[in-house]
């Protein structure tokens, strides 16, 4: 089983599938952003707080569901890690056995080589004896031809004296026996040499074959050991990531529970009617400077130049929801302008909206600018109508570049086309 293990792709149930680190960042950002918005708007937008509470409850259910799934995944990963560790131990034991066997073969090979050297030395001595025997045989042959004819026959027949005949007969008989003994010994030595050489050659080939086979097996086992070690390291890393994710999710769960309680208390907060007041330098849209937002209906500038695509109240192309604002298709990097004076109460990334800026214009009026490429204003900054606050983009997973724009009053979305000048 460990050899077939693959890293699991951790999936997030809900609207999107992300890697674990992306999920954690999303949740942390989601919780942090929601808490920030809630802290700023609790006193002025109870309807938004209630909506955010409902969304946060849904997030909490997602966190709990992910925690349950993660517990099961962690258990499976731990089981796989234990199995991989056991298989790794078996591979290491096998490597040890093979190494020991190769060492034994090397010692056996050394003995065979030593025996071969000894036999070769004896063969050298035998060859010396053969050379000596050949010299003796040469002398015998010369003597044979000197006496003429077959030894023991022609030579004996030509003898004149009986004593000489007896001596020659004895000499020739001795030479013949010596020659025969030498030839016999040489033939035996040569036969033994050939036989021993064949045995040693066969043994050498066997040892070489076994050694080559064991070397290949050792290489295979080392490769398997390395692969299993990699699997074990991968599983350990995955297990650590899962445990870290579980810890982060539990922290997210705690934060979300606290945020829900905070948001649930928001509807009982006293609405604020205090407008934003402050001296700012207007860049464009000076006509709206210093005036109550409610008096600017039909006079607000369009926040970005482009083509109006999504309209308020129309069904979204993805289905299931309607536009709560408008979407202006615009080139990435284009300027996003504040439509009126106000204070930035939110400037961060938010799921579904990407890089988002929210401006509080007082009297419970808010404008929302989403899907930006970059944010140029920070929370707490005061802006004037016409100030460049962001750059157009496609953040938040939007398929095309543009600006998402909303106007809300006491948490209720308003049709932006009733408020902006289109001339």
C-alpha positions as CSV (number, residue, x, y, z in Angstrom):
1,X,0.0,0.0,0.0
2,X,2.7,2.6,0.8
3,X,4.2,2.3,-2.6
4,X,0.9,3.5,-4.2
5,X,0.3,6.3,-1.8
6,X,-0.3,9.7,-3.3
7,X,-0.5,13.0,-1.7
8,X,-4.1,13.8,-1.1
9,X,-5.5,17.1,-2.4
10,X,-7.2,18.7,0.5
11,X,-10.5,20.1,-0.7
12,X,-12.7,22.7,0.9
13,X,-16.4,22.1,0.8
14,X,-18.5,25.1,-0.3
15,X,-18.2,27.5,-3.1
16,X,-14.6,26.9,-4.1
17,X,-11.9,24.3,-3.8
18,X,-8.5,25.4,-2.5
19,X,-5.3,24.1,-1.2
20,X,-5.0,23.9,2.6
21,X,-2.8,27.0,2.9
22,X,-5.1,29.0,0.7
23,X,-8.0,27.8,2.8
24,X,-6.3,28.9,6.0
25,X,-5.5,32.3,4.5
26,X,-9.0,32.7,3.2
27,X,-10.6,31.8,6.5
28,X,-8.2,34.0,8.5
29,X,-8.7,36.9,6.1
30,X,-12.5,36.2,6.1
31,X,-12.7,36.2,9.9
32,X,-10.4,39.2,10.3
33,X,-12.1,41.2,7.6
34,X,-15.5,40.4,8.9
35,X,-14.5,41.4,12.4
36,X,-13.0,44.6,11.2
37,X,-16.1,45.6,9.2
38,X,-18.3,44.6,12.1
39,X,-16.3,46.7,14.6
40,X,-16.6,49.8,12.4
41,X,-20.2,49.4,11.3
42,X,-21.9,47.9,14.4
43,X,-23.4,51.2,15.4
44,X,-24.5,52.3,11.9
45,X,-25.5,49.3,9.8
46,X,-27.5,46.7,11.8
47,X,-28.9,45.1,8.7
48,X,-25.4,44.5,7.3
49,X,-24.5,43.0,10.7
50,X,-27.4,40.6,10.6
51,X,-26.4,39.6,7.0
52,X,-22.8,39.1,8.1
53,X,-23.9,37.1,11.1
54,X,-25.8,34.7,8.8
55,X,-22.8,34.4,6.4
56,X,-20.5,33.8,9.4
57,X,-22.7,31.0,10.6
58,X,-22.4,29.4,7.2
59,X,-18.6,29.8,7.4
60,X,-18.6,28.3,10.9
61,X,-20.5,25.2,9.5
62,X,-17.9,25.0,6.8
63,X,-15.1,25.1,9.3
64,X,-16.8,22.4,11.4
65,X,-17.4,20.2,8.4
66,X,-13.8,20.7,7.3
67,X,-12.6,19.8,10.8
68,X,-14.5,16.5,10.7
69,X,-13.2,15.6,7.3
70,X,-9.7,16.6,8.3
71,X,-9.8,14.3,11.3
72,X,-10.6,11.4,9.1
73,X,-7.9,12.4,6.6
74,X,-5.4,12.7,9.4
75,X,-6.2,9.2,10.7
76,X,-5.7,7.8,7.2
77,X,-2.5,9.6,6.8
78,X,-1.2,8.4,10.2
79,X,-2.1,4.8,9.3
80,X,-0.3,5.2,5.9
81,X,2.7,6.7,7.6
82,X,2.9,3.7,10.0
83,X,2.6,1.2,7.1
84,X,5.3,3.1,5.2
85,X,7.6,3.0,8.2
86,X,7.1,-0.7,8.6
87,X,7.9,-1.3,4.9
88,X,10.9,0.9,5.2
89,X,12.2,-1.2,8.1
90,X,11.8,-4.4,6.0
91,X,13.7,-2.8,3.1
92,X,16.5,-1.8,5.4
93,X,16.7,-5.3,6.9
94,X,16.8,-6.8,3.4
95,X,19.6,-4.3,2.4
96,X,21.6,-5.5,5.4
97,X,21.2,-9.2,4.5
98,X,22.2,-8.5,0.9
99,X,25.3,-6.6,2.0
100,X,26.3,-9.5,4.2
101,X,25.8,-12.0,1.4
102,X,27.9,-9.8,-1.0
103,X,30.6,-9.7,1.6
104,X,30.6,-13.5,1.9
105,X,30.8,-13.8,-1.9
106,X,33.7,-11.4,-2.0
107,X,35.6,-13.6,0.6
108,X,34.7,-16.7,-1.4
109,X,35.9,-15.1,-4.6
110,X,39.2,-14.2,-2.8
111,X,39.7,-17.8,-1.8
112,X,39.0,-19.0,-5.3
113,X,41.5,-16.5,-6.7
114,X,44.1,-17.6,-4.2
115,X,43.5,-21.3,-5.1
116,X,43.8,-20.5,-8.7
117,X,47.1,-18.7,-8.1
118,X,48.4,-21.8,-6.2
119,X,47.4,-24.1,-9.0
120,X,48.9,-21.8,-11.6
121,X,52.2,-22.0,-9.6
122,X,52.0,-25.8,-9.5
123,X,51.4,-25.8,-13.2
124,X,54.4,-23.7,-13.7
125,X,56.5,-26.2,-11.8
126,X,54.9,-29.0,-13.9
127,X,55.8,-27.2,-17.1
128,X,59.4,-27.0,-15.8
129,X,59.3,-30.7,-15.2
130,X,57.9,-31.2,-18.7
131,X,60.7,-29.2,-20.2
132,X,63.2,-31.3,-18.2
133,X,61.5,-34.5,-19.3
134,X,61.6,-33.3,-22.9
135,X,65.3,-32.7,-22.6
136,X,65.8,-36.2,-21.2
137,X,63.7,-37.7,-23.9
138,X,65.8,-35.7,-26.4
139,X,69.0,-37.2,-25.0
140,X,67.4,-40.7,-25.1
141,X,66.4,-40.2,-28.7
142,X,69.9,-39.1,-29.6
143,X,71.3,-42.2,-27.9
144,X,68.7,-44.3,-29.6
145,X,69.7,-43.1,-33.0
146,X,73.4,-43.4,-32.2
147,X,72.9,-47.0,-31.4
148,X,70.6,-47.3,-34.4
149,X,67.4,-49.2,-34.7
150,X,64.9,-50.2,-32.0
151,X,66.5,-50.0,-28.6
152,X,66.8,-53.4,-27.0
153,X,66.7,-55.1,-30.4
154,X,69.1,-53.8,-33.1
155,X,71.6,-52.5,-30.5
156,X,71.6,-55.8,-28.6
157,X,72.1,-57.8,-31.8
158,X,75.1,-55.7,-32.8
159,X,76.9,-56.1,-29.4
160,X,80.1,-58.1,-29.5
161,X,80.9,-58.7,-25.8
162,X,78.4,-60.3,-23.4
163,X,79.2,-57.8,-20.6
164,X,78.6,-54.8,-22.9
165,X,75.4,-56.3,-24.0
166,X,74.2,-56.7,-20.5
167,X,75.2,-53.1,-19.6
168,X,73.5,-51.7,-22.6
169,X,70.4,-53.7,-22.1
170,X,70.1,-52.5,-18.5
171,X,70.7,-48.9,-19.5
172,X,68.1,-49.0,-22.2
173,X,65.6,-50.6,-19.9
174,X,66.2,-47.9,-17.3
175,X,65.9,-45.1,-19.9
176,X,62.7,-46.6,-21.1
177,X,61.2,-46.8,-17.6
178,X,62.3,-43.3,-16.8
179,X,60.8,-42.0,-20.0
180,X,57.6,-43.8,-19.4
181,X,57.4,-42.4,-15.8
182,X,58.1,-38.9,-17.0
183,X,55.5,-39.1,-19.7
184,X,52.9,-40.6,-17.3
185,X,53.5,-37.8,-14.7
186,X,53.4,-35.1,-17.3
187,X,50.2,-36.4,-18.7
188,X,48.6,-36.7,-15.2
189,X,49.7,-33.2,-14.3
190,X,48.4,-31.8,-17.6
191,X,45.1,-33.5,-17.1
192,X,44.9,-32.3,-13.5
193,X,45.8,-28.8,-14.6
194,X,43.1,-28.7,-17.3
195,X,40.5,-30.2,-14.9
196,X,41.4,-27.8,-12.1
197,X,41.4,-24.9,-14.4
198,X,37.9,-25.8,-15.7
199,X,36.6,-26.1,-12.1
200,X,38.1,-22.8,-11.1
201,X,36.8,-21.1,-14.2
202,X,33.3,-22.5,-13.6
203,X,33.5,-21.4,-10.0
204,X,34.6,-17.9,-11.0
205,X,31.8,-17.5,-13.4
206,X,29.3,-18.7,-10.8
207,X,30.7,-16.3,-8.2
208,X,30.7,-13.4,-10.7
209,X,27.1,-14.2,-11.7
210,X,26.0,-14.3,-8.1
211,X,27.9,-11.2,-7.2
212,X,26.5,-9.3,-10.2
213,X,23.0,-10.5,-9.3
214,X,23.3,-9.5,-5.7
215,X,24.8,-6.1,-6.6
216,X,21.8,-5.4,-8.8
217,X,19.5,-6.5,-6.0
218,X,21.3,-4.3,-3.6
219,X,20.9,-1.3,-6.0
220,X,17.2,-2.1,-6.3
221,X,16.7,-2.3,-2.6
222,X,18.6,0.9,-2.0
223,X,16.4,2.6,-4.6
224,X,13.3,1.2,-2.9
225,X,14.6,2.3,0.4
226,X,15.1,5.8,-0.9
227,X,11.7,5.8,-2.4
228,X,10.0,4.6,0.7
229,X,11.9,7.1,2.8
230,X,10.6,9.8,0.4
231,X,7.1,8.5,0.9
232,X,7.6,8.6,4.7
233,X,8.9,12.2,4.5
234,X,6.0,13.2,2.3
235,X,3.5,11.6,4.6
236,X,5.1,13.2,7.6
237,X,4.9,16.6,5.9
238,X,1.3,16.0,5.0
239,X,0.5,14.9,8.5
240,X,2.1,18.1,9.9
241,X,0.2,20.2,7.4
242,X,-3.1,18.6,8.3
243,X,-2.4,19.0,12.0
244,X,-1.4,22.7,11.4
245,X,-4.6,23.2,9.4
246,X,-6.7,21.5,12.1
247,X,-5.1,23.9,14.7
248,X,-5.8,26.9,12.4
249,X,-9.3,25.8,11.8
250,X,-10.0,25.4,15.5
251,X,-8.7,28.9,16.0
252,X,-10.9,30.1,13.1
253,X,-13.9,28.3,14.7
254,X,-13.2,30.1,18.0
255,X,-12.9,33.5,16.2
256,X,-16.1,32.9,14.1
257,X,-18.1,31.9,17.2
258,X,-17.0,35.2,18.9
259,X,-17.8,37.1,15.7
260,X,-21.3,35.6,15.5
261,X,-22.0,36.7,19.0
262,X,-20.7,40.2,18.3
263,X,-22.8,40.5,15.1
264,X,-25.9,39.1,16.8
265,X,-25.7,42.0,19.2
266,X,-25.3,44.5,16.4
267,X,-29.1,45.0,15.6
268,X,-29.6,46.3,19.2
269,X,-26.9,49.0,18.8
270,X,-28.0,52.6,18.5
271,X,-27.9,53.8,14.8
272,X,-25.5,56.7,14.2
273,X,-26.7,59.8,12.4
274,X,-23.4,61.7,12.7
275,X,-22.1,62.6,9.3
276,X,-18.5,62.5,8.2
277,X,-17.0,66.0,8.7
278,X,-13.4,67.0,7.8
279,X,-11.3,69.2,5.6
280,X,-10.1,67.4,2.6
281,X,-8.7,68.6,-0.8
282,X,-11.0,67.5,-3.6
283,X,-9.4,66.4,-6.9
284,X,-12.4,65.6,-9.0
285,X,-16.1,65.7,-8.1
286,X,-15.8,68.9,-6.1
287,X,-19.5,69.5,-6.5
288,X,-20.2,66.8,-3.9
289,X,-17.6,68.0,-1.4
290,X,-19.0,68.8,2.1
291,X,-22.6,68.0,1.1
292,X,-24.8,65.4,2.8
293,X,-24.8,62.2,0.8
294,X,-28.6,62.1,0.7
295,X,-28.6,65.3,-1.3
296,X,-26.3,63.9,-4.0
297,X,-28.9,61.5,-5.6
298,X,-28.5,61.6,-9.3
299,X,-25.3,63.8,-9.0
300,X,-22.6,61.3,-8.1
301,X,-19.8,60.7,-10.6
302,X,-19.3,57.3,-12.1
303,X,-16.4,55.6,-10.0
304,X,-14.7,54.1,-13.1
305,X,-14.7,54.6,-16.8
306,X,-15.9,51.6,-18.8
307,X,-18.9,49.6,-20.0
308,X,-21.8,48.9,-17.6
309,X,-22.4,45.1,-17.6
310,X,-24.1,43.9,-14.5
311,X,-27.1,46.0,-13.5
312,X,-28.8,46.3,-10.1
313,X,-31.5,43.7,-9.5
314,X,-30.7,41.7,-12.6
315,X,-29.9,38.0,-12.3
316,X,-26.3,37.1,-12.3
317,X,-24.9,34.9,-15.1
318,X,-23.9,32.3,-12.5
319,X,-27.5,32.0,-11.4
320,X,-29.0,31.9,-7.9
321,X,-28.5,35.6,-7.0
322,X,-29.2,39.0,-8.3
323,X,-26.9,42.0,-8.6
324,X,-26.9,44.2,-5.5
325,X,-24.9,46.8,-7.4
326,X,-23.4,47.3,-10.8
327,X,-20.4,45.9,-12.6
328,X,-18.4,48.2,-14.8
329,X,-16.1,46.4,-17.2
330,X,-12.9,48.4,-17.4
331,X,-9.3,47.9,-18.3
332,X,-7.1,46.5,-15.6
333,X,-5.1,49.2,-13.8
334,X,-7.6,52.0,-14.5
335,X,-8.5,54.5,-11.8
336,X,-11.2,54.0,-9.3
337,X,-12.6,57.2,-7.8
338,X,-14.4,57.9,-4.6
339,X,-17.9,59.2,-5.5
340,X,-18.2,61.5,-2.5
341,X,-16.5,62.6,0.7
342,X,-16.2,60.0,3.4
343,X,-14.0,57.8,5.6
344,X,-12.5,54.5,4.6
345,X,-13.9,51.9,7.0
346,X,-12.7,48.8,5.2
347,X,-9.6,48.3,2.9
348,X,-8.6,44.7,2.6
349,X,-9.3,41.4,0.7
350,X,-12.7,39.7,1.1
351,X,-13.9,36.5,-0.3
352,X,-16.1,37.0,-3.3
353,X,-15.1,40.7,-3.6
354,X,-11.3,40.5,-3.9
355,X,-9.5,43.7,-2.9
356,X,-12.3,45.7,-1.4
357,X,-12.8,49.3,-0.2
358,X,-15.8,50.5,1.8
359,X,-16.4,54.2,2.4
360,X,-18.7,55.6,5.1
361,X,-20.4,58.8,3.9
362,X,-22.4,59.4,7.1
363,X,-26.1,59.1,7.8
364,X,-25.8,55.3,7.3
365,X,-24.7,55.6,3.6
366,X,-21.9,53.4,2.4
367,X,-20.3,52.9,-1.0
368,X,-18.6,49.6,-1.9
369,X,-15.8,49.2,-4.5
370,X,-14.8,45.6,-5.2
371,X,-12.6,43.4,-7.5
372,X,-9.7,45.9,-7.4
373,X,-6.2,45.2,-8.5
374,X,-4.7,47.5,-5.9
375,X,-5.9,49.5,-2.9
376,X,-4.5,53.0,-2.4
377,X,-6.3,54.1,0.7
378,X,-6.2,52.5,4.2
379,X,-8.8,52.1,6.9
380,X,-9.4,55.3,8.8
381,X,-8.3,57.6,5.9
382,X,-10.6,60.4,4.9
383,X,-11.2,60.9,1.2
384,X,-12.8,63.5,-1.0
385,X,-15.1,63.0,-3.9
386,X,-13.0,62.3,-7.0
387,X,-9.9,60.9,-5.1
388,X,-8.2,57.9,-6.6
389,X,-8.8,55.2,-4.1
390,X,-7.9,52.0,-6.1
391,X,-6.9,50.5,-9.4
392,X,-9.3,48.4,-11.5
393,X,-8.7,44.6,-11.5
394,X,-10.1,41.1,-11.4
395,X,-9.3,40.0,-7.9
396,X,-11.6,37.7,-5.9
397,X,-11.8,35.2,-8.7
398,X,-13.6,37.5,-11.1
399,X,-13.4,36.2,-14.7
400,X,-13.0,39.7,-16.2
401,X,-11.4,43.0,-15.3
402,X,-13.7,45.7,-13.9
403,X,-15.2,47.4,-10.9
404,X,-18.0,46.1,-8.7
405,X,-19.9,49.1,-7.2
406,X,-22.6,49.2,-4.5
407,X,-24.4,51.9,-2.6
408,X,-26.1,50.9,0.7
409,X,-28.3,52.8,3.1
410,X,-28.7,51.2,6.6
411,X,-27.5,48.0,5.1
412,X,-30.1,47.9,2.3
413,X,-28.6,48.0,-1.3
414,X,-29.7,50.9,-3.5
415,X,-29.7,51.1,-7.3
416,X,-26.5,53.0,-8.2
417,X,-28.0,54.1,-11.5
418,X,-30.4,56.3,-9.5
419,X,-27.5,58.1,-7.9
420,X,-24.8,58.5,-10.5
421,X,-24.6,60.9,-13.5
422,X,-24.4,59.0,-16.7
423,X,-23.9,62.1,-19.0
